[in-house]
Amino acid sequence: MKAKTSKPALNKGLYYPPRNYWKADVRREGDYFVKDFSRHPFFARLYGLHCLKREAAVLKGLADVPGVPLFKEMTTPYTLKMKAVPGKPLDQCKEEIPDEHFLESLTSLFKKIHDKGVAHGDAHFRNILVYKNEPYLIDFSTAYVRGTLPVFDNYIFNCYKLLDLERLYKTEKNIYGTGNSPKMFFLYRIINGGEKMKSIPKKVGLLMAVLFLILFARPIAFSLVAGGLVVFMGEAIRVWSAGHLIRNNELTTSGPYAYMRDPFYLGRLFLLIGFCLMSWGYNWILLIIGLGVFFFDYMPRKHRKEMARLQEIFGEEYTNYSSYARSLLPRIRPYPNAQKRRWSRDLFWNENREQYLLLFVLVVTLVIFFRYFFT
């Protein structure tokens, strides 16, 4: 009778066992770790073959860099054996917070591998280990080695380096609450939705709405007068607000803010209604869509963010103010503790830069008048 052979214990003692078939099985063999794709489905094995060859080449090239696992051997095309490194993942070190020496050492470690022509590119907190306040980097299966591609090689390597520098920033931010994020490459900003990238769809949507407004404008005398008055009121409210609003440094309660919390948004609502009324024609469709977006998406989203932010900054002062001043519906009497401050051209022009929207409003108004007189 054939004796049963016991299977090696896979993933035993790991902080993060593999999440799916595209990740290697890992087992401990004495002082070594073995990454193994031999039991995976066919396509996962092919992928693993590529990753293990890449990682083996990287580890051989970084053999003299402390803080990186030492390559031992590839026992089969689908298994990679390397020296085990000590420590545990960075995000599991809540009780043992590394000091500034750790960050300096991690920065130095990244610089050393970059100087060797290697960029990790996937140095999340699970791949950064901490042992006695020293950093170790693991899992180089997706690293990029300079010279891999005949074209765009330098650009891709620099993108990978930026990913490493971004991880350094996030590490510093997570541990110490400080740091400056590097300027990331364009694709990263799109995928991660930086604030400027997040604004692109909104700007495109606004541009499409304005084009629809102008192309389908069929103004009549009544619509020009009635809509023009609403537009004037909306922009006047915004100009008044822009000369009083001081962002973050103090809670603004002067000018229109003495009567309502969100005069800027009220002005924007008036502009929406006014322009759709001015242009007449089929723009009632745009008005219905715009009002739906304004009341069911824009305002709820702004309220959640703005109220939480102002509450955190100003505390009880904002609580008292918000309990009196409504969002869009002004009070007849001003807030009892309202500031006494005059309208400021500097706030209007330099701080809030309302002049750009004012110019935009004037241009759109003139275009609608042009449509009335010359079409």
MIKOL-843638 format. One record per residue (C-alpha): residue in three letters; z, x, y; residue number from 1. Coordinates in nm, 2 decimals, decimal comma. Example, Ala and Ser with C-alpha at 12.3 -4.5 7.8 and 13.67 -1.06 7.14 Angstrom:
! residues 2
R/residu/Z/X/Y/num
R/ALA/0,78/1,23/-0,45/1 $
R/SER/0,71/1,37/-0,11/2 $
//
This chain:
! residues 375
R/residu/Z/X/Y/num
R/MET/0,00/0,00/0,00/1 $
R/LYS/-0,10/0,13/0,34/2 $
R/ALA/0,19/0,20/0,57/3 $
R/LYS/0,18/0,02/0,90/4 $
R/THR/0,14/0,24/1,20/5 $
R/SER/0,34/0,14/1,50/6 $
R/LYS/0,16/0,09/1,83/7 $
R/PRO/0,27/0,31/2,12/8 $
R/ALA/0,49/0,13/2,36/9 $
R/LEU/0,26/0,04/2,65/10 $
R/ASN/0,39/0,02/3,01/11 $
R/LYS/0,75/0,07/2,91/12 $
R/GLY/0,97/0,16/3,19/13 $
R/LEU/0,71/0,11/3,46/14 $
R/TYR/0,80/-0,03/3,79/15 $
R/TYR/0,48/-0,22/3,82/16 $
R/PRO/0,30/-0,30/3,48/17 $
R/PRO/-0,08/-0,34/3,51/18 $
R/ARG/-0,17/-0,68/3,66/19 $
R/ASN/-0,50/-0,73/3,48/20 $
R/TYR/-0,76/-0,58/3,24/21 $
R/TRP/-0,91/-0,37/3,52/22 $
R/LYS/-0,59/-0,17/3,54/23 $
R/ALA/-0,51/0,09/3,27/24 $
R/ASP/-0,24/0,05/3,01/25 $
R/VAL/0,02/0,32/3,08/26 $
R/ARG/0,27/0,48/2,84/27 $
R/ARG/0,52/0,76/2,86/28 $
R/GLU/0,49/1,05/2,62/29 $
R/GLY/0,78/1,29/2,68/30 $
R/ASP/0,72/1,45/3,02/31 $
R/TYR/0,37/1,30/3,06/32 $
R/PHE/0,22/0,97/3,14/33 $
R/VAL/-0,10/0,85/2,97/34 $
R/LYS/-0,34/0,60/3,13/35 $
R/ASP/-0,54/0,43/2,86/36 $
R/PHE/-0,84/0,19/2,88/37 $
R/SER/-0,93/0,22/2,50/38 $
R/ARG/-0,80/-0,13/2,42/39 $
R/HIS/-0,97/-0,31/2,71/40 $
R/PRO/-1,28/-0,53/2,69/41 $
R/PHE/-1,62/-0,36/2,71/42 $
R/PHE/-1,69/-0,39/3,08/43 $
R/ALA/-1,33/-0,30/3,17/44 $
R/ARG/-1,36/0,01/2,95/45 $
R/LEU/-1,68/0,11/3,13/46 $
R/TYR/-1,50/0,07/3,46/47 $
R/GLY/-1,20/0,26/3,33/48 $
R/LEU/-1,42/0,55/3,21/49 $
R/HIS/-1,55/0,59/3,56/50 $
R/CYS/-1,21/0,57/3,72/51 $
R/LEU/-1,04/0,82/3,48/52 $
R/LYS/-1,32/1,07/3,52/53 $
R/ARG/-1,28/1,05/3,90/54 $
R/GLU/-0,90/1,08/3,88/55 $
R/ALA/-0,92/1,37/3,64/56 $
R/ALA/-1,16/1,56/3,88/57 $
R/VAL/-0,93/1,48/4,18/58 $
R/LEU/-0,61/1,59/4,00/59 $
R/LYS/-0,78/1,92/3,89/60 $
R/GLY/-0,88/1,99/4,25/61 $
R/LEU/-0,53/1,91/4,38/62 $
R/ALA/-0,34/2,12/4,11/63 $
R/ASP/-0,18/2,34/4,37/64 $
R/VAL/-0,06/2,06/4,60/65 $
R/PRO/0,31/1,97/4,55/66 $
R/GLY/0,37/1,59/4,53/67 $
R/VAL/0,06/1,51/4,32/68 $
R/PRO/0,07/1,47/3,94/69 $
R/LEU/-0,06/1,77/3,74/70 $
R/PHE/-0,36/1,70/3,52/71 $
R/LYS/-0,30/1,78/3,15/72 $
R/GLU/-0,60/1,66/2,95/73 $
R/MET/-0,84/1,37/2,87/74 $
R/THR/-0,76/1,31/2,50/75 $
R/THR/-1,05/1,06/2,47/76 $
R/PRO/-1,31/0,94/2,73/77 $
R/TYR/-1,08/0,64/2,79/78 $
R/THR/-0,73/0,82/2,81/79 $
R/LEU/-0,60/1,05/3,08/80 $
R/LYS/-0,28/1,25/3,03/81 $
R/MET/-0,09/1,38/3,34/82 $
R/LYS/0,25/1,53/3,42/83 $
R/ALA/0,50/1,25/3,51/84 $
R/VAL/0,63/1,27/3,87/85 $
R/PRO/0,98/1,17/3,95/86 $
R/GLY/1,09/0,89/4,19/87 $
R/LYS/1,04/0,52/4,24/88 $
R/PRO/0,81/0,32/4,46/89 $
R/LEU/0,87/0,32/4,83/90 $
R/ASP/0,91/-0,06/4,85/91 $
R/GLN/1,20/-0,04/4,60/92 $
R/CYS/1,40/0,20/4,81/93 $
R/LYS/1,58/-0,06/5,02/94 $
R/GLU/1,92/0,09/4,95/95 $
R/GLU/1,80/0,45/4,99/96 $
R/ILE/1,60/0,44/5,31/97 $
R/PRO/1,42/0,78/5,35/98 $
R/ASP/1,49/0,97/5,68/99 $
R/GLU/1,24/1,13/5,92/100 $
R/HIS/1,20/1,43/5,69/101 $
R/PHE/1,03/1,20/5,43/102 $
R/LEU/0,78/1,08/5,69/103 $
R/GLU/0,70/1,44/5,80/104 $
R/SER/0,66/1,54/5,43/105 $
R/LEU/0,43/1,24/5,36/106 $
R/THR/0,22/1,33/5,67/107 $
R/SER/0,19/1,69/5,55/108 $
R/LEU/0,10/1,57/5,20/109 $
R/PHE/-0,19/1,36/5,33/110 $
R/LYS/-0,31/1,64/5,54/111 $
R/LYS/-0,31/1,88/5,24/112 $
R/ILE/-0,52/1,65/5,03/113 $
R/HIS/-0,75/1,58/5,32/114 $
R/ASP/-0,80/1,95/5,37/115 $
R/LYS/-0,90/1,97/5,00/116 $
R/GLY/-1,17/1,71/5,06/117 $
R/VAL/-0,99/1,42/4,90/118 $
R/ALA/-0,88/1,09/5,06/119 $
R/HIS/-0,66/0,86/4,86/120 $
R/GLY/-0,77/0,53/5,02/121 $
R/ASP/-0,52/0,31/4,82/122 $
R/ALA/-0,18/0,45/4,92/123 $
R/HIS/0,01/0,13/4,93/124 $
R/PHE/0,39/0,13/4,88/125 $
R/ARG/0,35/0,11/4,50/126 $
R/ASN/0,16/0,44/4,49/127 $
R/ILE/0,40/0,63/4,72/128 $
R/LEU/0,71/0,74/4,52/129 $
R/VAL/1,03/0,87/4,66/130 $
R/TYR/1,26/1,12/4,49/131 $
R/LYS/1,54/1,31/4,68/132 $
R/ASN/1,38/1,22/5,01/133 $
R/GLU/1,05/1,38/4,91/134 $
R/PRO/0,72/1,19/4,87/135 $
R/TYR/0,48/1,18/4,57/136 $
R/LEU/0,14/1,02/4,56/137 $
R/ILE/0,01/0,86/4,24/138 $
R/ASP/-0,30/0,67/4,11/139 $
R/PHE/-0,61/0,86/4,25/140 $
R/SER/-0,85/0,64/4,05/141 $
R/THR/-1,02/0,50/4,36/142 $
R/ALA/-0,99/0,82/4,57/143 $
R/TYR/-1,30/0,95/4,75/144 $
R/VAL/-1,40/1,32/4,72/145 $
R/ARG/-1,61/1,47/4,99/146 $
R/GLY/-1,96/1,55/4,87/147 $
R/THR/-1,98/1,25/4,63/148 $
R/LEU/-2,27/1,09/4,80/149 $
R/PRO/-2,59/1,25/4,94/150 $
R/VAL/-2,60/1,02/5,24/151 $
R/PHE/-2,32/0,88/5,46/152 $
R/ASP/-2,08/1,11/5,28/153 $
R/ASN/-1,89/1,22/5,59/154 $
R/TYR/-1,87/0,87/5,73/155 $
R/ILE/-1,72/0,73/5,41/156 $
R/PHE/-1,48/1,01/5,37/157 $
R/ASN/-1,35/0,95/5,73/158 $
R/CYS/-1,31/0,58/5,65/159 $
R/TYR/-1,10/0,67/5,35/160 $
R/LYS/-0,90/0,91/5,57/161 $
R/LEU/-0,84/0,63/5,82/162 $
R/LEU/-0,70/0,41/5,53/163 $
R/ASP/-0,45/0,69/5,46/164 $
R/LEU/-0,36/0,72/5,82/165 $
R/GLU/-0,31/0,34/5,84/166 $
R/ARG/-0,08/0,36/5,55/167 $
R/LEU/0,12/0,63/5,72/168 $
R/TYR/0,15/0,41/6,02/169 $
R/LYS/0,26/0,11/5,81/170 $
R/THR/0,52/0,33/5,64/171 $
R/GLU/0,66/0,44/5,97/172 $
R/LYS/0,65/0,09/6,10/173 $
R/ASN/0,82/-0,05/5,79/174 $
R/ILE/1,10/0,21/5,78/175 $
R/TYR/1,17/0,29/6,15/176 $
R/GLY/1,00/0,02/6,34/177 $
R/THR/0,78/0,26/6,54/178 $
R/GLY/0,43/0,42/6,52/179 $
R/ASN/0,08/0,37/6,65/180 $
R/SER/-0,19/0,22/6,44/181 $
R/PRO/-0,52/0,43/6,42/182 $
R/LYS/-0,84/0,27/6,54/183 $
R/MET/-0,99/0,15/6,21/184 $
R/PHE/-1,35/0,13/6,12/185 $
R/PHE/-1,55/-0,19/6,19/186 $
R/LEU/-1,55/-0,34/5,84/187 $
R/TYR/-1,18/-0,30/5,80/188 $
R/ARG/-1,12/-0,48/6,13/189 $
R/ILE/-1,34/-0,77/6,02/190 $
R/ILE/-1,17/-0,80/5,67/191 $
R/ASN/-0,81/-0,77/5,81/192 $
R/GLY/-0,88/-0,99/6,11/193 $
R/GLY/-0,75/-0,78/6,40/194 $
R/GLU/-0,69/-0,98/6,71/195 $
R/LYS/-1,02/-0,88/6,86/196 $
R/MET/-1,20/-0,96/6,54/197 $
R/LYS/-1,02/-1,29/6,51/198 $
R/SER/-1,15/-1,39/6,85/199 $
R/ILE/-1,52/-1,34/6,75/200 $
R/PRO/-1,56/-1,67/6,57/201 $
R/LYS/-1,39/-1,85/6,85/202 $
R/LYS/-1,62/-1,69/7,11/203 $
R/VAL/-1,93/-1,78/6,90/204 $
R/GLY/-1,80/-2,14/6,87/205 $
R/LEU/-1,75/-2,16/7,24/206 $
R/LEU/-2,10/-2,02/7,31/207 $
R/MET/-2,26/-2,27/7,07/208 $
R/ALA/-2,07/-2,55/7,24/209 $
R/VAL/-2,18/-2,45/7,58/210 $
R/LEU/-2,54/-2,42/7,46/211 $
R/PHE/-2,52/-2,77/7,31/212 $
R/LEU/-2,37/-2,90/7,64/213 $
R/ILE/-2,65/-2,76/7,85/214 $
R/LEU/-2,94/-2,83/7,61/215 $
R/PHE/-2,84/-3,20/7,56/216 $
R/ALA/-2,73/-3,25/7,92/217 $
R/ARG/-2,87/-3,57/8,08/218 $
R/PRO/-2,66/-3,59/8,40/219 $
R/ILE/-2,67/-3,89/8,63/220 $
R/ALA/-2,53/-3,92/8,98/221 $
R/PHE/-2,21/-4,09/8,86/222 $
R/SER/-2,15/-3,83/8,59/223 $
R/LEU/-2,19/-3,54/8,83/224 $
R/VAL/-1,94/-3,68/9,07/225 $
R/ALA/-1,68/-3,81/8,82/226 $
R/GLY/-1,71/-3,51/8,59/227 $
R/GLY/-1,72/-3,26/8,88/228 $
R/LEU/-1,39/-3,40/9,01/229 $
R/VAL/-1,23/-3,36/8,66/230 $
R/VAL/-1,37/-3,00/8,63/231 $
R/PHE/-1,24/-2,92/8,98/232 $
R/MET/-0,89/-3,05/8,89/233 $
R/GLY/-0,89/-2,85/8,57/234 $
R/GLU/-0,98/-2,52/8,73/235 $
R/ALA/-0,75/-2,58/9,03/236 $
R/ILE/-0,46/-2,63/8,79/237 $
R/ARG/-0,56/-2,30/8,61/238 $
R/VAL/-0,59/-2,11/8,94/239 $
R/TRP/-0,25/-2,24/9,05/240 $
R/SER/-0,10/-2,14/8,72/241 $
R/ALA/-0,26/-1,79/8,71/242 $
R/GLY/-0,09/-1,71/9,04/243 $
R/HIS/0,26/-1,78/8,89/244 $
R/LEU/0,25/-1,68/8,53/245 $
R/ILE/0,43/-1,35/8,44/246 $
R/ARG/0,39/-1,29/8,07/247 $
R/ASN/0,69/-1,18/7,85/248 $
R/ASN/0,89/-1,01/8,12/249 $
R/GLU/1,04/-1,33/8,25/250 $
R/LEU/1,04/-1,70/8,18/251 $
R/THR/0,80/-1,85/8,45/252 $
R/THR/0,93/-2,17/8,60/253 $
R/SER/0,77/-2,16/8,94/254 $
R/GLY/0,46/-2,34/9,06/255 $
R/PRO/0,31/-2,58/8,80/256 $
R/TYR/0,55/-2,44/8,54/257 $
R/ALA/0,83/-2,62/8,73/258 $
R/TYR/0,68/-2,95/8,62/259 $
R/MET/0,53/-2,87/8,27/260 $
R/ARG/0,53/-2,60/8,01/261 $
R/ASP/0,16/-2,56/7,95/262 $
R/PRO/-0,05/-2,61/8,27/263 $
R/PHE/-0,31/-2,35/8,15/264 $
R/TYR/-0,38/-2,57/7,85/265 $
R/LEU/-0,39/-2,89/8,06/266 $
R/GLY/-0,65/-2,72/8,28/267 $
R/ARG/-0,85/-2,63/7,97/268 $
R/LEU/-0,84/-2,99/7,86/269 $
R/PHE/-0,96/-3,12/8,19/270 $
R/LEU/-1,25/-2,87/8,18/271 $
R/LEU/-1,35/-3,00/7,84/272 $
R/ILE/-1,35/-3,36/7,95/273 $
R/GLY/-1,51/-3,28/8,29/274 $
R/PHE/-1,80/-3,08/8,16/275 $
R/CYS/-1,88/-3,34/7,89/276 $
R/LEU/-1,87/-3,61/8,15/277 $
R/MET/-2,08/-3,42/8,39/278 $
R/SER/-2,35/-3,35/8,13/279 $
R/TRP/-2,36/-3,71/8,01/280 $
R/GLY/-2,63/-3,78/7,74/281 $
R/TYR/-2,53/-3,70/7,38/282 $
R/ASN/-2,23/-3,49/7,49/283 $
R/TRP/-1,99/-3,77/7,40/284 $
R/ILE/-2,03/-3,62/7,05/285 $
R/LEU/-1,91/-3,28/7,18/286 $
R/LEU/-1,63/-3,45/7,36/287 $
R/ILE/-1,50/-3,62/7,04/288 $
R/ILE/-1,52/-3,30/6,84/289 $
R/GLY/-1,36/-3,10/7,12/290 $
R/LEU/-1,07/-3,34/7,16/291 $
R/GLY/-1,01/-3,34/6,79/292 $
R/VAL/-1,00/-2,96/6,78/293 $
R/PHE/-0,78/-2,94/7,09/294 $
R/PHE/-0,51/-3,19/6,98/295 $
R/PHE/-0,51/-3,13/6,60/296 $
R/ASP/-0,58/-2,75/6,58/297 $
R/TYR/-0,56/-2,57/6,91/298 $
R/MET/-0,24/-2,72/7,05/299 $
R/PRO/-0,03/-2,73/6,73/300 $
R/ARG/-0,13/-2,37/6,66/301 $
R/LYS/-0,04/-2,25/7,01/302 $
R/HIS/0,29/-2,44/7,01/303 $
R/ARG/0,40/-2,29/6,68/304 $
R/LYS/0,33/-1,93/6,80/305 $
R/GLU/0,42/-1,96/7,17/306 $
R/MET/0,74/-2,16/7,13/307 $
R/ALA/0,87/-1,92/6,86/308 $
R/ARG/0,78/-1,62/7,06/309 $
R/LEU/0,94/-1,74/7,39/310 $
R/GLN/1,24/-1,87/7,20/311 $
R/GLU/1,29/-1,52/7,05/312 $
R/ILE/1,25/-1,35/7,38/313 $
R/PHE/1,44/-1,58/7,62/314 $
R/GLY/1,68/-1,76/7,38/315 $
R/GLU/1,90/-2,03/7,55/316 $
R/GLU/1,71/-2,00/7,88/317 $
R/TYR/1,39/-2,12/7,71/318 $
R/THR/1,58/-2,39/7,51/319 $
R/ASN/1,71/-2,54/7,83/320 $
R/TYR/1,37/-2,52/8,00/321 $
R/SER/1,17/-2,66/7,71/322 $
R/SER/1,42/-2,95/7,67/323 $
R/TYR/1,33/-3,06/8,03/324 $
R/ALA/0,96/-2,96/8,08/325 $
R/ARG/0,71/-3,14/7,86/326 $
R/SER/0,40/-2,96/7,73/327 $
R/LEU/0,10/-3,14/7,90/328 $
R/LEU/0,26/-3,44/8,08/329 $
R/PRO/0,41/-3,32/8,41/330 $
R/ARG/0,75/-3,44/8,53/331 $
R/ILE/0,78/-3,60/8,87/332 $
R/ARG/1,07/-3,39/8,97/333 $
R/PRO/1,07/-3,01/8,92/334 $
R/TYR/1,29/-2,83/8,67/335 $
R/PRO/1,64/-2,80/8,84/336 $
R/ASN/1,66/-2,42/8,78/337 $
R/ALA/1,29/-2,35/8,88/338 $
R/GLN/1,21/-2,02/9,05/339 $
R/LYS/1,11/-2,02/9,41/340 $
R/ARG/0,81/-1,80/9,42/341 $
R/ARG/0,48/-1,82/9,61/342 $
R/TRP/0,14/-1,80/9,45/343 $
R/SER/0,04/-1,44/9,39/344 $
R/ARG/-0,32/-1,31/9,42/345 $
R/ASP/-0,22/-1,00/9,22/346 $
R/LEU/-0,10/-1,22/8,93/347 $
R/PHE/-0,42/-1,43/8,95/348 $
R/TRP/-0,66/-1,13/8,97/349 $
R/ASN/-0,50/-0,84/8,78/350 $
R/GLU/-0,24/-1,00/8,55/351 $
R/ASN/-0,41/-1,32/8,43/352 $
R/ARG/-0,77/-1,24/8,53/353 $
R/GLU/-0,86/-1,60/8,59/354 $
R/GLN/-1,15/-1,50/8,81/355 $
R/TYR/-1,37/-1,46/8,50/356 $
R/LEU/-1,32/-1,81/8,38/357 $
R/LEU/-1,36/-1,93/8,74/358 $
R/LEU/-1,70/-1,76/8,75/359 $
R/PHE/-1,80/-1,91/8,42/360 $
R/VAL/-1,70/-2,26/8,54/361 $
R/LEU/-1,91/-2,22/8,85/362 $
R/VAL/-2,22/-2,10/8,65/363 $
R/VAL/-2,20/-2,39/8,41/364 $
R/THR/-2,16/-2,63/8,69/365 $
R/LEU/-2,46/-2,50/8,87/366 $
R/VAL/-2,67/-2,52/8,55/367 $
R/ILE/-2,58/-2,88/8,50/368 $
R/PHE/-2,67/-2,96/8,86/369 $
R/PHE/-3,00/-2,78/8,81/370 $
R/ARG/-3,07/-3,00/8,51/371 $
R/TYR/-3,01/-3,31/8,73/372 $
R/PHE/-3,23/-3,21/9,02/373 $
R/PHE/-3,51/-3,02/8,84/374 $
R/THR/-3,56/-3,18/8,49/375 $
//
